[in-house]
Amino acid sequence: MVELSTDSSAWQRYTNHLMDQHNLRGKIATVESMTTLLNREYNGIVFNAQDWRVYFKTEQDLTYFVLKWS
């Protein structure tokens, strides 16, 4: 597994996008909901809501995510 820094601009843009979606629906984003959404398209996993550690299954998955959201 490959870790993505949560300080990256790609992660910030992605989470802002998801938070906007969740806020529009009146829901709060959780580790589980973020993992479900991230895993569905990017093979990513979120751990621990306190420090939001984000991992991708392969380097290729991470690169695709960063290219799309940077």
N, C-alpha and C positions, 0 to 999 in steps of 0.2 A: 504494500500500500504506500501511496505517495501523499505527503501532507501538503496542503495549501495554507499559506499564511493568511490569517483572517485580516491582516492589515493590507492585503493586496486590493488594488482598485477593482479587479474583477469580482472578488468576493463582496466588496462593498456595494457595487452596482447590482449584483444578483440579489443580495439580501434586501436592498431597498426596493427592488422590483417585487420580491415576494411579500414584503411587509405591506406594500401598497395593495397588493391583491388581497391579502388577509384582512387588512383594515377595511377594505371596501365590502368584504363579506361579513364583517363583524366578528372575526375570529382572531385568536392570538396564535402566532407561530410558536411551535414547540420543537424540541429536538426531533421528535418522531415525525412531525409533519414536514419539517425541513429535509430530513433524511429521505422521506418518501418522494418528495418532489425532486431532490437532487439525484437520487438513485435512478429514478425513472428515465431521465434523459442523459445523465452524465456519469453514471456508475460511481456516485459519490456517497459518502456517509458522514454524518455529523455526530460528534460525541460531546457530551457534557455541556449543558446549556450555560454554565457559568463562564467558560472560556472558549466556547465554540470551536472545538478542534475539528478540522475538516480534512477528510482523506478521500483519495480517489483510488480505484482498483489498479490502474496502470498509469504510467507517465503519459501515454497517449490520451487517456481520458482527461487528465489534468490539463494537458496542452489544449485540447478541444475546448474545454470550459473557459480557460484563460483567453483564448483567441476570440471566443464568442462574446465574452462579457467585458473585455478590456476596452 
